[in-house]
Amino acid sequence: MRALIAFALLATPALAAAQPAPGNRSCSVRVHGLNFGVYDGLTAAPDLSLGRIELRCLPLGSSAGARVTLSTGNSGQYQDRVMTNGPHELRYNLYADPTRRRILGDGTGSTIPLPPRLTREFGPSVFRVFGIIHPRQLVPAGEYTDTIRIDVEF
């Protein structure tokens, strides 16, 4: 079985003012979502993908204290996210590291928010998102998607 896989991270709207008032901050999020391409459920190897989230806060440098979390998406749980195509589900997950051991989430359970150590003083803070579709899932062909909400707290 082969399935075309598309995945998008959806950022919640963020207001970005050109010159925020003193003491006020605003952030904007730009997302380069994951696209897993064609998935083959007969393959023993997982399907891997890489995405990127860019966070730009004004005034510059104010993203250093921001907390960036990701939602569970369609599944309602972090441990086993799912992309759907009608009633069909394809298990996957999102990670903060290339070894795919630290699940991205809101910091509850065994999840972590986007690592604050990656924030930059000038320009956007860039976070890499490592995705994996678990192997040997026999699903009908089609486009499987999930929408992940990104929350920025500061």
C-alpha positions in Angstrom: 0.0 0.0 0.0 1.2 3.5 -0.8 -0.3 6.6 0.5 0.5 10.2 -0.3 1.2 12.0 3.0 0.9 15.7 3.6 1.3 17.4 6.9 0.9 21.0 7.9 1.7 22.8 11.1 -0.9 25.5 11.5 0.2 28.6 13.5 -2.4 30.5 15.5 -2.7 34.0 14.2 -0.2 36.3 15.9 -0.2 40.1 15.7 3.1 41.7 14.8 3.2 45.5 15.3 5.9 47.5 13.6 6.7 49.5 16.7 5.1 48.0 19.9 4.5 50.2 22.9 7.2 50.1 25.6 6.8 46.9 27.6 4.6 45.3 25.0 5.7 42.4 22.9 4.2 40.8 19.8 5.2 37.7 17.9 4.6 36.2 14.5 5.1 32.6 13.5 6.2 31.3 10.1 5.9 27.6 9.5 7.6 25.3 7.0 5.5 22.2 7.5 6.5 18.6 7.1 5.8 16.7 3.9 6.4 13.0 4.2 5.8 12.4 0.5 4.7 8.9 -0.6 4.4 6.4 2.3 4.8 2.7 1.7 3.1 0.7 4.5 5.0 -2.5 3.5 8.4 -1.0 4.3 10.0 -1.9 7.6 11.7 1.5 7.9 9.9 4.6 9.3 9.2 7.5 7.0 11.1 10.6 8.2 10.6 14.3 7.5 11.9 17.7 8.7 10.1 20.9 9.2 10.9 24.3 10.6 9.1 26.9 12.8 10.4 30.5 12.8 9.4 32.8 15.7 10.0 36.6 15.4 9.1 38.8 18.3 9.1 42.6 18.6 10.9 44.3 20.1 13.9 42.3 18.8 15.3 39.9 21.3 12.1 39.5 23.2 11.6 35.9 22.0 14.2 34.8 24.6 11.5 34.4 27.2 8.8 33.0 25.0 7.3 29.6 25.6 6.3 27.8 22.4 4.0 24.7 22.6 2.4 22.4 20.1 -1.1 20.9 20.3 -2.0 17.2 20.0 -3.7 17.6 16.6 -6.4 15.1 15.5 -5.6 12.4 18.0 -6.1 14.4 21.2 -2.9 12.9 22.7 0.8 13.5 22.3 2.1 9.9 22.5 0.4 8.8 19.4 -0.5 11.6 17.0 -2.6 10.7 13.9 -3.0 12.0 10.4 -6.4 11.2 9.0 -8.0 10.6 5.6 -11.7 10.2 6.3 -12.1 7.4 8.9 -8.5 6.1 8.2 -5.7 7.0 10.6 -1.9 7.0 10.1 0.2 7.1 13.3 3.1 9.6 13.4 4.8 12.0 15.8 6.8 15.2 16.1 10.1 15.5 17.9 12.6 18.2 19.0 15.7 16.2 18.2 17.0 14.2 15.2 17.1 11.0 17.3 13.4 11.4 17.7 13.3 10.8 21.5 11.8 14.1 22.8 8.2 14.5 21.7 7.1 18.1 21.0 4.1 19.2 23.0 3.1 21.4 25.9 5.5 20.1 28.6 3.0 17.7 30.2 3.7 14.0 30.5 6.9 13.1 28.6 6.5 16.0 26.1 8.6 19.2 25.8 7.8 22.6 24.4 10.1 24.0 21.8 13.5 24.2 23.4 14.0 27.8 24.8 17.8 27.5 24.3 17.3 27.9 20.6 15.9 31.4 20.8 18.1 34.2 19.3 18.5 37.7 20.4 18.3 39.2 16.8 16.3 37.9 13.9 13.9 35.0 14.1 14.3 32.1 16.4 14.4 28.9 14.3 13.2 25.5 15.6 13.6 22.3 13.7 10.8 19.8 13.9 11.6 16.1 13.2 8.7 14.0 12.1 8.3 10.2 11.8 5.5 8.0 10.4 5.7 4.6 12.1 6.4 1.7 9.7 4.1 -1.1 8.6 0.8 0.7 8.7 -1.5 -0.6 6.0 -3.8 2.2 5.1 -5.8 3.0 1.9 -4.0 5.3 -0.5 -4.9 9.0 -0.2 -3.9 12.3 1.4 -3.5 12.0 5.2 -3.3 15.3 7.1 -3.2 16.7 10.6 -3.2 20.3 11.9 -1.1 21.2 14.8 -1.8 24.5 16.7 1.2 26.5 17.8 0.8 28.6 21.0 3.3 31.3 21.9 3.3 32.5 25.5 5.4 35.4 26.8 
